Structure formats: C-alpha cells, structure tokens
C-alpha cells in the first residue's frame, strides 16, 4: 500500500485549511476573468467590500472551462498564446449567464468552480466524526492516510479479523474512506483487504456508502455574493455524518470481510493459460493503463511467479506501492477490488490472451 503522511500531519493540515478556506456563492455576472502575460489566471469577484482577486488552480480552470462549454484544450491554448482572447471569451459567457457558482477558495486561490447545488461534505467535518469511530475499533491501526489536492484518504486495518488465503498468506480486514471537497469524487466508505506478505491493499468494490455531493440549491437572499463560514457548513451535514458510524462498523464486520476474502481466494483457481504479456496488455486496454503502468504490473506478475488470477490481482495492488501520485496509487488498489468481482466470462479474455 502506498504510504502517506502521519495522522498528526493530517490533523495539522486539516486545521490549517479550516482556518484559511472560504466558500462563496456568486452570480456569474459578478465574476471577471483576468489572464496575465505569463499565463497566470485570476478571478475578480465583486464582493460586498469591493473587488477581491483570487488565483485559480489548474483544476478550477478545467472546471470553469467545462461550465462555460469551452473545450479545455482550446482554453489552455488561449491562456498560453492569446490571453486577451481567453478573457474576452470567458467574460462574455460569464456576463451572459444568469446562474450562480459555488467557488471554493483556499490560501487565496479558487480551487473549485462548482454548481450552487454542490453539497459540501468537508474533510475536517468527516475526520472529526469518523476518527473517534475508527479509533474505537479493536487494535485498529492507520496504515496510510493522505490529503492530496483533490481528495482525503483514511486507510485503516484491524488485525483481529484475518483470513488465510494459503498457508502463510494472511489477509486482514480494513476500511478505506475517501472524500473530495472539489468535485472529484463521492464520499465513500469501502472495505479493504490488507495482505501481510507484501503489504498490499485491495479496496473492495462494495458500495457500502457512496454519497454524492449533490443537494438543494444554496439559499440566497439577494443577488450579491454569499460567503459561507465554517459554522454554517458544520451544521449543514451533522445528521449525515452520524450515519457514517454504522456504515464504518458494517464495512469491517466479519461477514463483509469474509465475503470479500473468499472472492479473492477464488481467483487462485483462475489459471493464466495464455501469454502473460498479452494478459497484462488486455488488462491495460480494459482499464486504461499507460505504458509505465503496464510494464510495472507485468514485472510484478513475473516476479511473483504466480500465473493465476490471484497473481494478477496481487501484481496490480503491489505495483500501487510504486506509483508516486497517491490518487493514482489508490486507483490501482481499487482496480484489484474490481478484478475479484469479475465473472468467469469476464476473466476469460485476460486468462486466455495470446
């Protein structure tokens, strides 16, 4: 499993962000886009106290382009080569639209451009409610936690629940919780299998909790800019976070864990009778792996010496430890979970590739 930061480091960063982030619900005509000669972009917002300027992150640029139906490649071409043209395009569409945007800011920069129906389930609130629940589970350890630009992750393991795949090959029960504050994924709580022999993590494709960030339109009393402070946000989702406790406990229950472990064990009976190179090629095409990822998975498959479905699953999850981008590494852990859910017919092209 890809290592992350310490729990203390995560807590400090969540507190720092809580103190510096701000949400604004803004009518589009009150937003003006400005691009500097070096390609830096700024959103100028007509707030109650006067115009306020915010930098714009690459993700927010992409979201803004999408909201205005400007192809992102063209948006970036204008930003780099024709900044005046970009500003004219963006500002024309902003002024012509009557809708409102939720702009999420952090450290003086717009980090997300979202619909005013976006339901904010924030990382600080999630951690505040879920960490005491997790710490109350017997012998639970935080195996990997991280806060990236787009998501927060909590991956935990409880050694009390274990399953022997083969003599000496033990997996333990765990849980993976993730959330995005910037529109890059649902809040999810999923079971996790942790293989001791190589410290691989496999996120089970179980939809125990998948909460989308969609809700009612945010209330607006006038046509100005509304600034939401954190006391408003915390009250908004208190009832929802209370439900998380039951979901967390269910995700690490004996029944859930054993069902997932048995599915993983059954992949031992799937023999890769074709060409292993072609098996990984089929995998790469099906799940959109790049050349580096494809060769990495193949290397782990060959090194493991297990030409079975189980060997391929573990090659995928083992490779995740080498992926520098934590978000992408987690996608490989989830890919392992997708593979153990495949039917015999879905495994056939992988197993018999030639």
VEXRO-322640 format. One record per residue (C-alpha): residue in three letters; x negated, y negated, z negated; residue number from 0. Coordinates in pm, 1 decimal. Layout:
% residues N
+------+----------+----------+----------+-----+
: code :        x :        y :        z : pos :
+------+----------+----------+----------+-----+
:  Ala :        X :        Y :        Z : NUM :
...
+------+----------+----------+----------+-----+
END
This chain:
% residues 354
+------+----------+----------+----------+-----+
: code :        x :        y :        z : pos :
+------+----------+----------+----------+-----+
:  Unk :      0.0 :      0.0 :      0.0 :   0 :
:  Unk :   -125.4 :   -346.0 :     88.8 :   1 :
:  Unk :   -244.8 :   -524.9 :   -224.1 :   2 :
:  Unk :   -118.1 :   -873.3 :   -302.9 :   3 :
:  Unk :   -159.0 :  -1126.7 :   -581.1 :   4 :
:  Unk :   -124.9 :  -1076.8 :   -955.2 :   5 :
:  Unk :    208.2 :  -1114.8 :  -1129.7 :   6 :
:  Unk :     67.8 :  -1413.4 :  -1322.1 :   7 :
:  Unk :    -40.1 :  -1578.8 :   -996.7 :   8 :
:  Unk :    306.3 :  -1520.1 :   -850.7 :   9 :
:  Unk :    472.2 :  -1677.7 :  -1155.2 :  10 :
:  Unk :    248.0 :  -1983.6 :  -1137.7 :  11 :
:  Unk :    314.5 :  -2037.7 :   -767.2 :  12 :
:  Unk :    690.2 :  -1995.3 :   -807.3 :  13 :
:  Unk :    687.5 :  -2258.1 :  -1082.9 :  14 :
:  Unk :    473.8 :  -2491.5 :   -872.6 :  15 :
:  Unk :    710.5 :  -2459.0 :   -579.0 :  16 :
:  Unk :   1012.0 :  -2512.4 :   -802.8 :  17 :
:  Unk :    865.9 :  -2846.7 :   -908.1 :  18 :
:  Unk :    792.1 :  -2968.8 :   -554.5 :  19 :
:  Unk :   1061.0 :  -2831.8 :   -323.5 :  20 :
:  Unk :   1372.6 :  -3020.9 :   -222.8 :  21 :
:  Unk :   1677.3 :  -2938.5 :    -10.4 :  22 :
:  Unk :   1859.7 :  -3194.3 :    199.6 :  23 :
:  Unk :   2186.0 :  -3158.8 :    387.4 :  24 :
:  Unk :   2151.8 :  -3406.3 :    672.2 :  25 :
:  Unk :   2383.9 :  -3514.2 :    956.5 :  26 :
:  Unk :   2184.2 :  -3467.7 :   1277.3 :  27 :
:  Unk :   2207.2 :  -3836.8 :   1380.7 :  28 :
:  Unk :   2019.9 :  -3934.2 :   1062.6 :  29 :
:  Unk :   1713.1 :  -3735.3 :   1171.0 :  30 :
:  Unk :   1445.6 :  -3866.3 :   1405.6 :  31 :
:  Unk :   1161.8 :  -3658.6 :   1551.6 :  32 :
:  Unk :    814.7 :  -3805.0 :   1597.8 :  33 :
:  Unk :    506.7 :  -3643.0 :   1755.0 :  34 :
:  Unk :    154.5 :  -3779.0 :   1717.8 :  35 :
:  Unk :   -104.6 :  -3775.9 :   1993.9 :  36 :
:  Unk :   -277.0 :  -3475.5 :   1836.0 :  37 :
:  Unk :     48.2 :  -3274.4 :   1838.0 :  38 :
:  Unk :    145.9 :  -3314.8 :   1474.6 :  39 :
:  Unk :    522.6 :  -3338.6 :   1426.1 :  40 :
:  Unk :    723.8 :  -3536.9 :   1172.7 :  41 :
:  Unk :   1092.1 :  -3561.5 :   1086.3 :  42 :
:  Unk :   1200.3 :  -3904.9 :    966.0 :  43 :
:  Unk :   1519.7 :  -3887.0 :    761.4 :  44 :
:  Unk :   1739.8 :  -4181.9 :    672.3 :  45 :
:  Unk :   1779.8 :  -4114.9 :    301.0 :  46 :
:  Unk :   1966.5 :  -4339.9 :     54.3 :  47 :
:  Unk :   1645.3 :  -4515.5 :    -49.4 :  48 :
:  Unk :   1527.7 :  -4570.6 :    305.4 :  49 :
:  Unk :   1348.2 :  -4367.4 :    575.9 :  50 :
:  Unk :   1140.9 :  -4074.6 :    445.6 :  51 :
:  Unk :    886.8 :  -3886.2 :    657.5 :  52 :
:  Unk :    819.1 :  -3514.6 :    631.7 :  53 :
:  Unk :    568.7 :  -3298.8 :    814.4 :  54 :
:  Unk :    705.3 :  -2994.5 :    996.6 :  55 :
:  Unk :    575.7 :  -2637.4 :    964.2 :  56 :
:  Unk :    541.4 :  -2413.5 :   1273.6 :  57 :
:  Unk :    839.9 :  -2204.9 :   1156.7 :  58 :
:  Unk :   1056.4 :  -2515.6 :   1116.7 :  59 :
:  Unk :    952.6 :  -2630.9 :   1465.9 :  60 :
:  Unk :   1066.0 :  -2299.7 :   1609.3 :  61 :
:  Unk :   1397.3 :  -2320.4 :   1420.9 :  62 :
:  Unk :   1454.0 :  -2679.0 :   1534.3 :  63 :
:  Unk :   1392.1 :  -2581.5 :   1896.2 :  64 :
:  Unk :   1636.7 :  -2292.6 :   1859.4 :  65 :
:  Unk :   1904.9 :  -2513.5 :   1701.8 :  66 :
:  Unk :   1876.6 :  -2758.2 :   1992.0 :  67 :
:  Unk :   1863.6 :  -2479.8 :   2255.9 :  68 :
:  Unk :   1519.3 :  -2587.5 :   2373.7 :  69 :
:  Unk :   1305.6 :  -2287.3 :   2479.7 :  70 :
:  Unk :   1024.3 :  -2267.7 :   2226.4 :  71 :
:  Unk :    750.9 :  -2221.4 :   2487.4 :  72 :
:  Unk :    867.3 :  -2543.0 :   2657.2 :  73 :
:  Unk :    894.7 :  -2717.5 :   2317.9 :  74 :
:  Unk :    532.0 :  -2630.0 :   2243.5 :  75 :
:  Unk :    414.8 :  -2727.2 :   2592.0 :  76 :
:  Unk :    568.0 :  -3072.2 :   2547.5 :  77 :
:  Unk :    424.9 :  -3101.8 :   2196.2 :  78 :
:  Unk :     73.0 :  -3033.4 :   2320.3 :  79 :
:  Unk :     83.3 :  -3219.4 :   2650.8 :  80 :
:  Unk :    379.1 :  -3458.8 :   2661.4 :  81 :
:  Unk :    462.8 :  -3570.9 :   2304.1 :  82 :
:  Unk :    670.4 :  -3869.1 :   2420.8 :  83 :
:  Unk :    881.1 :  -3638.2 :   2637.8 :  84 :
:  Unk :    928.9 :  -3399.9 :   2344.8 :  85 :
:  Unk :   1050.0 :  -3679.9 :   2116.2 :  86 :
:  Unk :   1287.4 :  -3805.8 :   2383.4 :  87 :
:  Unk :   1434.3 :  -3456.6 :   2428.5 :  88 :
:  Unk :   1470.4 :  -3376.5 :   2059.1 :  89 :
:  Unk :   1606.6 :  -3715.4 :   1955.5 :  90 :
:  Unk :   1856.7 :  -3724.3 :   2240.5 :  91 :
:  Unk :   2007.3 :  -3394.2 :   2129.3 :  92 :
:  Unk :   1996.2 :  -3483.7 :   1759.8 :  93 :
:  Unk :   2183.1 :  -3808.1 :   1823.9 :  94 :
:  Unk :   2444.2 :  -3638.1 :   2040.8 :  95 :
:  Unk :   2533.5 :  -3368.3 :   1785.5 :  96 :
:  Unk :   2781.1 :  -3423.1 :   1505.3 :  97 :
:  Unk :   2687.1 :  -3125.8 :   1286.8 :  98 :
:  Unk :   2471.7 :  -3115.0 :    973.9 :  99 :
:  Unk :   2149.4 :  -2928.9 :    897.5 : 100 :
:  Unk :   2008.2 :  -2789.8 :    578.2 : 101 :
:  Unk :   1643.7 :  -2899.3 :    568.7 : 102 :
:  Unk :   1434.0 :  -2713.3 :    312.4 : 103 :
:  Unk :   1118.9 :  -2901.5 :    213.9 : 104 :
:  Unk :    810.6 :  -2806.2 :     14.7 : 105 :
:  Unk :    499.3 :  -3014.2 :    -53.2 : 106 :
:  Unk :    633.1 :  -3295.9 :    162.5 : 107 :
:  Unk :    693.2 :  -3079.2 :    468.1 : 108 :
:  Unk :   1008.3 :  -2940.7 :    624.9 : 109 :
:  Unk :    961.0 :  -2564.6 :    603.1 : 110 :
:  Unk :   1302.3 :  -2458.0 :    741.1 : 111 :
:  Unk :   1577.9 :  -2603.3 :    958.9 : 112 :
:  Unk :   1895.6 :  -2410.8 :    883.1 : 113 :
:  Unk :   2272.6 :  -2423.8 :    910.7 : 114 :
:  Unk :   2463.8 :  -2601.6 :    636.3 : 115 :
:  Unk :   2631.2 :  -2262.8 :    578.9 : 116 :
:  Unk :   2300.0 :  -2108.1 :    475.2 : 117 :
:  Unk :   2334.6 :  -1960.1 :    127.2 : 118 :
:  Unk :   2028.8 :  -2032.2 :    -80.7 : 119 :
:  Unk :   1912.4 :  -1730.8 :   -280.3 : 120 :
:  Unk :   1584.9 :  -1866.4 :   -409.7 : 121 :
:  Unk :   1272.1 :  -1678.1 :   -511.7 : 122 :
:  Unk :   1243.5 :  -1840.8 :   -853.1 : 123 :
:  Unk :   1603.2 :  -1752.1 :   -943.1 : 124 :
:  Unk :   1560.7 :  -1398.3 :   -811.4 : 125 :
:  Unk :   1240.0 :  -1346.3 :  -1011.4 : 126 :
:  Unk :   1396.6 :  -1498.1 :  -1323.6 : 127 :
:  Unk :   1683.5 :  -1248.5 :  -1311.4 : 128 :
:  Unk :   1511.4 :   -937.7 :  -1179.2 : 129 :
:  Unk :   1173.6 :   -934.5 :  -1359.4 : 130 :
:  Unk :   1324.7 :   -865.2 :  -1705.6 : 131 :
:  Unk :   1527.7 :   -581.5 :  -1549.6 : 132 :
:  Unk :   1220.2 :   -430.9 :  -1386.2 : 133 :
:  Unk :   1007.4 :   -467.2 :  -1699.3 : 134 :
:  Unk :   1274.8 :   -277.5 :  -1891.4 : 135 :
:  Unk :   1231.4 :     34.9 :  -1675.1 : 136 :
:  Unk :   1020.9 :    309.4 :  -1840.9 : 137 :
:  Unk :    645.7 :    279.2 :  -1771.1 : 138 :
:  Unk :    708.5 :     65.2 :  -1464.5 : 139 :
:  Unk :    403.0 :    -91.1 :  -1301.7 : 140 :
:  Unk :    388.7 :   -367.7 :  -1043.3 : 141 :
:  Unk :    195.3 :   -203.9 :   -761.2 : 142 :
:  Unk :    198.6 :   -501.5 :   -523.1 : 143 :
:  Unk :    356.0 :   -848.3 :   -535.8 : 144 :
:  Unk :    313.7 :  -1132.0 :   -289.6 : 145 :
:  Unk :    452.7 :  -1466.5 :   -183.1 : 146 :
:  Unk :    393.3 :  -1539.9 :    184.9 : 147 :
:  Unk :    504.6 :  -1841.1 :    386.8 : 148 :
:  Unk :    828.4 :  -1664.2 :    471.9 : 149 :
:  Unk :    904.2 :  -1405.6 :    200.9 : 150 :
:  Unk :    857.2 :  -1294.9 :   -159.2 : 151 :
:  Unk :    788.4 :   -927.8 :   -232.4 : 152 :
:  Unk :    806.8 :   -724.3 :   -553.2 : 153 :
:  Unk :    697.4 :   -360.2 :   -516.3 : 154 :
:  Unk :    707.4 :   -150.1 :   -831.5 : 155 :
:  Unk :    654.2 :    216.1 :   -922.8 : 156 :
:  Unk :    780.0 :    421.5 :  -1215.3 : 157 :
:  Unk :    570.6 :    736.7 :  -1277.0 : 158 :
:  Unk :    846.4 :    906.9 :  -1476.5 : 159 :
:  Unk :   1014.2 :   1014.7 :  -1153.1 : 160 :
:  Unk :    788.1 :   1228.0 :   -935.5 : 161 :
:  Unk :    819.5 :   1491.6 :   -665.4 : 162 :
:  Unk :    560.7 :   1741.6 :   -536.4 : 163 :
:  Unk :    559.2 :   1743.7 :   -157.0 : 164 :
:  Unk :    298.4 :   2019.7 :   -150.6 : 165 :
:  Unk :     58.1 :   2147.9 :   -416.8 : 166 :
:  Unk :   -129.9 :   1842.8 :   -543.7 : 167 :
:  Unk :     57.7 :   1599.8 :   -316.9 : 168 :
:  Unk :    275.0 :   1391.7 :   -550.2 : 169 :
:  Unk :    504.9 :   1100.7 :   -474.7 : 170 :
:  Unk :    652.2 :    872.0 :   -737.8 : 171 :
:  Unk :    970.4 :    663.6 :   -735.6 : 172 :
:  Unk :    959.3 :    292.6 :   -679.9 : 173 :
:  Unk :   1152.2 :     -8.1 :   -565.2 : 174 :
:  Unk :   1085.6 :   -282.1 :   -308.9 : 175 :
:  Unk :   1256.9 :   -618.9 :   -343.6 : 176 :
:  Unk :   1215.2 :   -891.7 :    -84.4 : 177 :
:  Unk :   1370.3 :  -1229.5 :    -13.5 : 178 :
:  Unk :   1328.2 :  -1518.2 :    226.7 : 179 :
:  Unk :   1411.5 :  -1879.0 :    143.1 : 180 :
:  Unk :   1355.7 :  -1995.5 :    500.4 : 181 :
:  Unk :   1590.8 :  -1783.5 :    708.1 : 182 :
:  Unk :   1350.2 :  -1499.8 :    784.6 : 183 :
:  Unk :   1541.7 :  -1209.0 :    637.4 : 184 :
:  Unk :   1803.3 :  -1094.0 :    390.6 : 185 :
:  Unk :   1760.7 :  -1048.7 :     19.6 : 186 :
:  Unk :   1707.7 :   -672.9 :     -6.1 : 187 :
:  Unk :   1658.4 :   -411.9 :   -275.8 : 188 :
:  Unk :   1534.7 :    -77.3 :   -141.2 : 189 :
:  Unk :   1399.3 :    247.8 :   -286.1 : 190 :
:  Unk :   1028.0 :    309.7 :   -237.5 : 191 :
:  Unk :    820.1 :    628.2 :   -233.4 : 192 :
:  Unk :    460.5 :    597.3 :   -356.3 : 193 :
:  Unk :    219.4 :    873.4 :   -251.2 : 194 :
:  Unk :    -57.5 :    909.0 :   -507.8 : 195 :
:  Unk :   -318.9 :   1084.2 :   -292.7 : 196 :
:  Unk :   -367.6 :    780.6 :    -67.3 : 197 :
:  Unk :   -164.6 :    512.0 :   -247.5 : 198 :
:  Unk :     72.8 :    480.0 :     46.7 : 199 :
:  Unk :    402.5 :    302.9 :      0.2 : 200 :
:  Unk :    707.3 :    400.8 :    204.3 : 201 :
:  Unk :   1014.2 :    177.1 :    191.7 : 202 :
:  Unk :   1325.6 :    387.8 :    229.8 : 203 :
:  Unk :   1575.6 :    278.6 :    494.1 : 204 :
:  Unk :   1851.1 :    259.9 :    234.0 : 205 :
:  Unk :   2089.8 :    -35.1 :    233.9 : 206 :
:  Unk :   2145.3 :    -38.3 :   -141.2 : 207 :
:  Unk :   2151.8 :   -417.0 :   -123.8 : 208 :
:  Unk :   2131.8 :   -635.5 :    185.3 : 209 :
:  Unk :   2259.3 :   -983.2 :    103.8 : 210 :
:  Unk :   2267.0 :  -1219.3 :    397.3 : 211 :
:  Unk :   2211.0 :  -1590.0 :    342.0 : 212 :
:  Unk :   2548.2 :  -1697.4 :    476.9 : 213 :
:  Unk :   2815.7 :  -1872.9 :    275.3 : 214 :
:  Unk :   3059.8 :  -2159.2 :    284.7 : 215 :
:  Unk :   2958.0 :  -2493.7 :    427.1 : 216 :
:  Unk :   2783.7 :  -2704.4 :    164.5 : 217 :
:  Unk :   3011.5 :  -2968.5 :     16.2 : 218 :
:  Unk :   2971.5 :  -3320.9 :    145.6 : 219 :
:  Unk :   3145.2 :  -3629.0 :      7.3 : 220 :
:  Unk :   3026.1 :  -3875.8 :    271.1 : 221 :
:  Unk :   2826.4 :  -3893.8 :    590.2 : 222 :
:  Unk :   2493.0 :  -3957.5 :    420.4 : 223 :
:  Unk :   2211.0 :  -3727.2 :    313.1 : 224 :
:  Unk :   2284.7 :  -3494.4 :     21.7 : 225 :
:  Unk :   1990.0 :  -3388.8 :   -193.5 : 226 :
:  Unk :   2034.9 :  -3064.9 :   -388.3 : 227 :
:  Unk :   1824.5 :  -3033.0 :   -701.6 : 228 :
:  Unk :   1746.1 :  -2701.9 :   -868.2 : 229 :
:  Unk :   2010.3 :  -2714.2 :  -1142.5 : 230 :
:  Unk :   2273.2 :  -2710.9 :   -866.2 : 231 :
:  Unk :   2107.9 :  -2418.0 :   -690.1 : 232 :
:  Unk :   2068.7 :  -2209.8 :  -1006.6 : 233 :
:  Unk :   2436.6 :  -2238.3 :  -1097.1 : 234 :
:  Unk :   2547.9 :  -2154.4 :   -743.6 : 235 :
:  Unk :   2419.5 :  -1796.1 :   -741.0 : 236 :
:  Unk :   2425.6 :  -1693.0 :  -1108.0 : 237 :
:  Unk :   2712.3 :  -1447.9 :  -1058.6 : 238 :
:  Unk :   2542.1 :  -1281.9 :   -763.2 : 239 :
:  Unk :   2212.4 :  -1225.1 :   -942.7 : 240 :
:  Unk :   2395.8 :  -1048.2 :  -1225.5 : 241 :
:  Unk :   2490.0 :   -775.4 :   -975.0 : 242 :
:  Unk :   2125.7 :   -710.3 :   -894.1 : 243 :
:  Unk :   2072.1 :   -525.2 :  -1223.9 : 244 :
:  Unk :   2297.9 :   -234.4 :  -1125.9 : 245 :
:  Unk :   2150.1 :   -216.5 :   -777.3 : 246 :
:  Unk :   1793.5 :   -203.1 :   -912.8 : 247 :
:  Unk :   1878.8 :     77.5 :  -1151.5 : 248 :
:  Unk :   2052.5 :    274.2 :   -875.2 : 249 :
:  Unk :   1753.1 :    233.1 :   -642.5 : 250 :
:  Unk :   1521.8 :    409.1 :   -891.3 : 251 :
:  Unk :   1770.9 :    671.3 :  -1003.8 : 252 :
:  Unk :   1676.5 :   1039.1 :   -995.8 : 253 :
:  Unk :   1940.8 :   1115.0 :   -731.9 : 254 :
:  Unk :   1830.0 :    837.9 :   -494.3 : 255 :
:  Unk :   1462.5 :    925.3 :   -536.3 : 256 :
:  Unk :   1504.6 :   1298.1 :   -476.8 : 257 :
:  Unk :   1721.5 :   1248.2 :   -171.0 : 258 :
:  Unk :   1452.2 :   1031.2 :    -14.0 : 259 :
:  Unk :   1169.0 :   1262.5 :   -119.9 : 260 :
:  Unk :   1342.9 :   1566.1 :     31.2 : 261 :
:  Unk :   1388.8 :   1379.0 :    361.1 : 262 :
:  Unk :   1018.9 :   1300.1 :    363.4 : 263 :
:  Unk :    926.8 :   1660.3 :    276.8 : 264 :
:  Unk :   1133.6 :   1792.5 :    566.5 : 265 :
:  Unk :    908.5 :   1611.4 :    813.3 : 266 :
:  Unk :    640.3 :   1868.1 :    724.3 : 267 :
:  Unk :    832.5 :   2116.6 :    938.3 : 268 :
:  Unk :    817.6 :   1895.0 :   1248.2 : 269 :
:  Unk :    510.0 :   2001.6 :   1445.9 : 270 :
:  Unk :    345.5 :   1765.1 :   1692.1 : 271 :
:  Unk :    308.7 :   2020.4 :   1969.5 : 272 :
:  Unk :    222.8 :   1770.0 :   2241.8 : 273 :
:  Unk :    -69.4 :   1532.5 :   2280.5 : 274 :
:  Unk :   -123.9 :   1332.7 :   1955.5 : 275 :
:  Unk :   -243.3 :   1034.8 :   2159.4 : 276 :
:  Unk :     81.9 :   1036.4 :   2354.1 : 277 :
:  Unk :    285.9 :   1085.5 :   2036.0 : 278 :
:  Unk :    141.1 :    763.1 :   1897.5 : 279 :
:  Unk :    194.6 :    595.6 :   2235.8 : 280 :
:  Unk :    565.1 :    684.2 :   2221.7 : 281 :
:  Unk :    576.1 :    553.6 :   1864.7 : 282 :
:  Unk :    409.8 :    228.1 :   1972.7 : 283 :
:  Unk :    653.9 :    174.9 :   2257.9 : 284 :
:  Unk :    958.5 :    257.6 :   2047.1 : 285 :
:  Unk :    862.8 :     31.2 :   1756.3 : 286 :
:  Unk :    661.0 :   -236.1 :   1941.0 : 287 :
:  Unk :    311.4 :   -180.4 :   1803.2 : 288 :
:  Unk :     23.4 :   -370.6 :   1958.8 : 289 :
:  Unk :   -297.9 :   -202.7 :   2078.2 : 290 :
:  Unk :   -482.5 :   -254.7 :   1748.3 : 291 :
:  Unk :   -192.5 :   -109.3 :   1550.8 : 292 :
:  Unk :   -154.0 :    184.6 :   1787.9 : 293 :
:  Unk :   -522.8 :    277.2 :   1765.8 : 294 :
:  Unk :   -517.0 :    235.2 :   1387.1 : 295 :
:  Unk :   -223.4 :    472.9 :   1343.5 : 296 :
:  Unk :   -388.6 :    725.9 :   1578.6 : 297 :
:  Unk :   -712.8 :    704.5 :   1381.6 : 298 :
:  Unk :   -533.2 :    783.5 :   1055.3 : 299 :
:  Unk :   -334.9 :   1064.8 :   1217.8 : 300 :
:  Unk :   -652.9 :   1231.9 :   1345.5 : 301 :
:  Unk :   -844.8 :   1170.4 :   1023.0 : 302 :
:  Unk :   -562.1 :   1319.6 :    818.4 : 303 :
:  Unk :   -576.2 :   1639.4 :   1020.0 : 304 :
:  Unk :   -201.9 :   1697.9 :    983.2 : 305 :
:  Unk :    -34.6 :   1713.6 :   1325.2 : 306 :
:  Unk :    319.8 :   1708.0 :   1194.5 : 307 :
:  Unk :    593.2 :   1455.3 :   1140.7 : 308 :
:  Unk :    469.5 :   1422.8 :    783.3 : 309 :
:  Unk :    119.5 :   1349.5 :    908.1 : 310 :
:  Unk :    250.9 :   1080.5 :   1142.6 : 311 :
:  Unk :    460.9 :    920.9 :    868.8 : 312 :
:  Unk :    158.4 :    902.3 :    641.6 : 313 :
:  Unk :    -63.9 :    772.6 :    921.0 : 314 :
:  Unk :    179.9 :    482.8 :    966.0 : 315 :
:  Unk :    203.7 :    397.2 :    596.4 : 316 :
:  Unk :   -171.6 :    445.0 :    539.1 : 317 :
:  Unk :   -252.2 :    206.4 :    823.2 : 318 :
:  Unk :    -43.2 :    -60.4 :    649.2 : 319 :
:  Unk :   -324.7 :    -98.8 :    395.3 : 320 :
:  Unk :   -549.9 :   -233.2 :    672.0 : 321 :
:  Unk :   -304.5 :   -491.1 :    807.3 : 322 :
:  Unk :   -413.8 :   -834.6 :    688.3 : 323 :
:  Unk :    -76.9 :  -1002.0 :    731.1 : 324 :
:  Unk :    129.6 :   -895.4 :    428.7 : 325 :
:  Unk :    463.6 :   -935.0 :    608.1 : 326 :
:  Unk :    349.0 :   -710.6 :    891.1 : 327 :
:  Unk :    198.0 :   -458.5 :    647.9 : 328 :
:  Unk :    537.0 :   -432.1 :    479.7 : 329 :
:  Unk :    697.2 :   -366.9 :    818.0 : 330 :
:  Unk :    472.6 :    -61.3 :    851.2 : 331 :
:  Unk :    583.6 :     62.9 :    509.0 : 332 :
:  Unk :    943.9 :     20.9 :    625.5 : 333 :
:  Unk :    860.7 :    198.0 :    953.9 : 334 :
:  Unk :    760.3 :    502.8 :    750.8 : 335 :
:  Unk :   1107.0 :    490.8 :    596.9 : 336 :
:  Unk :   1269.5 :    473.9 :    939.4 : 337 :
:  Unk :   1076.5 :    780.9 :   1056.3 : 338 :
:  Unk :   1200.5 :   1007.6 :    775.6 : 339 :
:  Unk :   1557.8 :    916.9 :    877.1 : 340 :
:  Unk :   1515.1 :   1033.1 :   1239.0 : 341 :
:  Unk :   1728.0 :   1318.6 :   1367.0 : 342 :
:  Unk :   1573.8 :   1624.3 :   1535.4 : 343 :
:  Unk :   1670.9 :   1479.5 :   1873.5 : 344 :
:  Unk :   1501.3 :   1150.2 :   1791.4 : 345 :
:  Unk :   1184.2 :   1327.9 :   1676.7 : 346 :
:  Unk :   1161.2 :   1538.0 :   1993.7 : 347 :
:  Unk :   1003.6 :   1271.5 :   2223.5 : 348 :
:  Unk :    745.2 :   1198.0 :   1951.4 : 349 :
:  Unk :    665.9 :   1562.0 :   1878.2 : 350 :
:  Unk :    651.5 :   1687.6 :   2237.6 : 351 :
:  Unk :    485.8 :   1387.2 :   2405.8 : 352 :
:  Unk :    242.0 :   1496.1 :   2675.2 : 353 :
+------+----------+----------+----------+-----+
END
